[in-house]
C-alpha cells in the first residue's frame, strides 16, 4: 500500500503567530518605557 507523507503540523503558521506575538510584546514594552521617561520633572 502506498502511504502519502503529509505533514501533520504546519510549522509556518505557528512561527508567524509567535513572531507577531513577539512584535506586539516588544511594542508594548517600548510604549511603557516611553511613557515612563516622558513625564515632566516637577519643579
Phi, psi and omega in degrees: 000139180273121177261129178270128181272102177250138177290134181270346182231134175266101182286335182294316181298314180295322179296318179295319181294320178295320178297317179295318179299318180296319179296320179295317180296316179297321177296319178294319179296318178296321179295319179296316179295321178295320179291324180292322185269356185260359179287145184281139179293141181281141180274000000 
